[in-house]
Amino acid sequence: MEDYLRRNFDVQHKRPSEEALLKWRSAVSIVKNPRRRFRMVADLAKRAEAQRKRENLQEKIRIALYVQKAALQFIDVPSAPSLELN
């Protein structure tokens, strides 16, 4: 049994992928006291939520930088010597 689990459900120690964690959890789905058994395993829902928040924040920062760049270009247009209005 251990050999079967080792071959098919090998989870690396540091930062395993979500697929590996899901595969491992499905292999040990029927456990006694799952709250205690899974306390050292990453909470996949919380990990996904943190990733969504991180991506959302990065998108907001990216948009803010584009807006700032556009505003600075708009401010600098009248002072540009090559664009004189007659």
C-alpha positions in Angstrom: 0.0 0.0 0.0 2.8 2.4 0.9 4.5 1.6 -2.4 1.3 2.3 -4.3 0.9 5.7 -2.6 4.5 6.6 -3.1 4.3 5.9 -6.8 1.0 7.5 -7.5 0.6 10.3 -4.9 4.1 11.5 -4.3 4.0 15.1 -2.8 7.2 17.1 -2.6 8.1 18.7 0.7 8.3 22.4 -0.3 5.7 24.2 -2.3 3.9 21.3 -4.0 1.6 22.2 -6.9 -2.1 22.4 -6.5 -2.6 19.4 -8.7 -0.4 17.3 -6.4 -2.2 18.5 -3.3 -5.6 17.8 -4.8 -4.4 14.3 -5.9 -3.0 13.6 -2.4 -6.2 14.8 -0.7 -8.4 12.7 -3.0 -6.2 9.6 -2.1 -6.7 10.2 1.7 -10.3 11.5 1.5 -11.6 9.1 4.2 -9.6 9.9 7.3 -10.3 9.9 11.0 -10.4 13.5 12.3 -9.6 15.4 9.1 -9.2 18.7 10.8 -6.2 17.3 12.7 -4.9 15.4 9.7 -4.9 18.3 7.3 -3.7 21.1 9.7 -0.2 21.0 8.2 -1.4 21.0 4.6 -2.0 24.2 2.6 -5.6 25.4 2.4 -6.1 25.4 -1.3 -9.2 27.7 -1.2 -7.2 30.4 0.8 -4.3 30.0 -1.5 -6.5 30.6 -4.6 -8.2 33.6 -2.9 -4.8 35.1 -2.1 -3.7 34.7 -5.7 -6.9 36.4 -6.9 -6.3 39.3 -4.5 -2.7 39.6 -5.6 -3.6 39.7 -9.3 -6.4 42.2 -8.7 -4.0 44.5 -6.8 -1.4 44.2 -9.6 -4.0 45.1 -12.2 -5.0 48.2 -10.2 -1.4 49.3 -9.8 -0.8 48.8 -13.5 -3.9 50.9 -14.4 -2.9 53.7 -12.0 0.6 53.8 -13.6 -0.9 54.1 -17.1 -3.2 56.9 -15.9 -0.3 58.7 -14.3 1.8 58.4 -17.4 -1.1 59.6 -19.6 -1.7 62.6 -17.3 2.0 63.6 -17.4 2.0 63.4 -21.2 -1.1 65.5 -21.3 0.4 68.2 -19.1 3.6 68.3 -21.1 1.9 68.8 -24.5 1.6 72.6 -24.4 5.2 73.1 -23.4 6.5 70.9 -26.3 8.3 73.2 -28.8 7.5 71.1 -31.9 3.7 71.5 -31.5 3.1 75.2 -32.0 -0.5 76.3 -32.8 -1.0 79.1 -35.3 
